[in-house]
Every structure is written in structure tokens, then in C-alpha cells.
Amino acid sequence: MDDDKNKIMQHDVLCAMARQNCIAMLETRSIFDNETVAGFCEFVSTLCEKLDDSACKDQSATCREAARALRRGDTKKYLELCRLACSTCPFSKGQGGEDEHVIQ
């Protein structure tokens, strides 16, 4: 039973770290160059990828795709993919099922 609780706690901590870091980067991205932001998106994607959840693995792929778009200079596609990842992230749903924070 303790092993299950540890796995749940690890999952929740990784999700929270990924989500908060993603939001922080999106909200402050204007002070960084595209390469820095893209690298940060890739880091966030590695946190999601570590989780044993297909939805999280999908988010990871979307974040990596957003980083590639930004490196190509396609800011519109980058923001579109970020919004998609943010709005479909399982951790973005509050306990009542409502969205906690979706990037506009």
C-alpha cells in the first residue's frame, strides 16, 4: 500500500512541477530568446514523459512539437500547441473537474 501512495505522490509532484514550470515559462517567455524557451519546453516534456499515463505522454509529445515550432520561428504554431497541451493536461483539471489555469 505504501508503494502505491509513493507512486501517486511521485506522479502528482512531477505533474505539478511540469505544469507550474510550463505556465511560468509561458508567462515570462518574452524576456527569453526562442532557443531558451524551446529548451525549457523540452525539459518540461521530459517530466511528463516519465509518468505512466498515456495522456501525459501525449502532452510530452505536444510540448516537444511546440519547441520544434518555436525553433523554426513559428510562434503562432508554438502558442497553438502550448494552448492545446495546457488545456488537455490531466493535471489542469481541478478536483471538481473545472479548469484550473488554461493559457489564453
Backbone torsions as a table, in degrees:
resi	resn	phi	psi	omega
1	MET	NA	-40.1	179.2
2	ASP	-64.0	-34.3	178.0
3	ASP	-63.7	-40.1	177.3
4	ASP	-64.1	-41.3	178.9
5	LYS	-65.2	-38.9	177.1
6	ASN	-62.9	-41.9	179.4
7	LYS	-64.6	-41.9	178.6
8	ILE	-64.6	-44.0	179.5
9	MET	-64.4	-42.2	178.3
10	GLN	-61.2	-43.6	178.5
11	HIS	-59.3	-49.7	-177.6
12	ASP	-63.5	-39.6	179.2
13	VAL	-66.6	-45.6	178.9
14	LEU	-63.1	-41.4	177.9
15	CYS	-61.5	-46.9	-179.1
16	ALA	-62.5	-42.3	178.8
17	MET	-61.9	-46.8	-179.2
18	ALA	-62.0	-48.5	-176.2
19	ARG	-63.1	-48.0	-177.8
20	GLN	-67.5	-38.8	178.1
21	ASN	-67.7	-38.1	177.5
22	CYS	-61.9	-49.2	-179.3
23	ILE	-62.6	-43.4	179.6
24	ALA	-60.5	-42.2	180.0
25	MET	-67.0	-42.1	179.4
26	LEU	-63.7	-37.5	-178.0
27	GLU	-76.1	-20.6	-178.0
28	THR	-119.4	10.8	-172.7
29	ARG	-60.6	-24.1	-177.4
30	SER	-66.1	-18.7	179.8
31	ILE	-91.8	-3.4	-180.0
32	PHE	-113.4	156.6	174.0
33	ASP	-79.5	164.0	-176.2
34	ASN	-58.1	-38.0	-178.8
35	GLU	-64.3	-40.4	178.5
36	THR	-64.7	-45.7	179.8
37	VAL	-63.6	-44.5	179.7
38	ALA	-61.0	-41.4	178.0
39	GLY	-63.2	-38.3	178.7
40	PHE	-67.5	-40.1	177.3
41	CYS	-61.0	-39.7	178.4
42	GLU	-66.0	-37.9	176.1
43	PHE	-61.5	-47.7	179.1
44	VAL	-58.4	-40.1	-179.0
45	SER	-63.0	-30.6	178.6
46	THR	-69.4	-30.8	176.8
47	LEU	-66.9	-44.9	179.7
48	CYS	-65.5	-38.2	-177.1
49	GLU	-64.6	-27.0	-178.1
50	LYS	-71.2	-16.1	-174.8
51	LEU	-85.2	145.6	-179.0
52	ASP	-90.3	64.5	-176.4
53	ASP	-148.0	122.8	-175.7
54	SER	-62.6	-34.2	178.3
55	ALA	-64.4	-38.3	179.0
56	CYS	-68.4	-38.2	177.9
57	LYS	-65.6	-35.8	174.8
58	ASP	-63.3	-42.4	178.1
59	GLN	-61.6	-40.9	179.5
60	SER	-58.9	-46.2	179.7
61	ALA	-64.2	-39.3	179.3
62	THR	-65.4	-40.4	178.1
63	CYS	-65.1	-41.1	177.3
64	ARG	-63.9	-40.0	177.9
65	GLU	-64.7	-38.4	177.1
66	ALA	-63.0	-41.7	178.7
67	ALA	-61.6	-42.3	178.1
68	ARG	-62.9	-41.0	179.0
69	ALA	-62.4	-42.6	-179.8
70	LEU	-65.2	-39.6	178.3
71	ARG	-64.8	-28.9	176.0
72	ARG	-79.1	-8.3	-178.9
73	GLY	88.7	10.4	-178.8
74	ASP	-91.9	78.5	-176.7
75	THR	-63.6	-37.7	179.7
76	LYS	-60.1	-47.1	179.5
77	LYS	-65.9	-40.3	177.7
78	TYR	-55.8	-51.3	-178.4
79	LEU	-65.4	-37.8	177.3
80	GLU	-60.5	-46.4	179.8
81	LEU	-67.8	-37.0	177.1
82	CYS	-63.6	-44.0	178.2
83	ARG	-61.1	-42.1	179.1
84	LEU	-61.7	-49.6	-179.3
85	ALA	-61.6	-42.7	-177.9
86	CYS	-66.5	-43.7	-174.9
87	SER	-75.8	-21.9	-179.1
88	THR	-105.4	1.1	179.1
89	CYS	-64.1	126.7	179.7
90	PRO	-58.7	-30.1	-178.6
91	PHE	-75.8	-14.6	-178.2
92	SER	-75.7	-12.5	179.7
93	LYS	-86.9	131.1	176.4
94	GLY	-73.2	175.5	-178.6
95	GLN	-61.9	-28.2	178.2
96	GLY	-88.2	2.6	178.7
97	GLY	92.4	-4.0	-179.3
98	GLU	-82.3	155.3	177.3
99	ASP	-69.2	132.2	177.9
100	GLU	-84.4	-45.5	-177.0
101	HIS	-162.0	108.8	178.6
102	VAL	-114.1	129.9	-179.7
103	ILE	-64.8	132.0	-179.1
104	GLN	-83.7	NA	NA
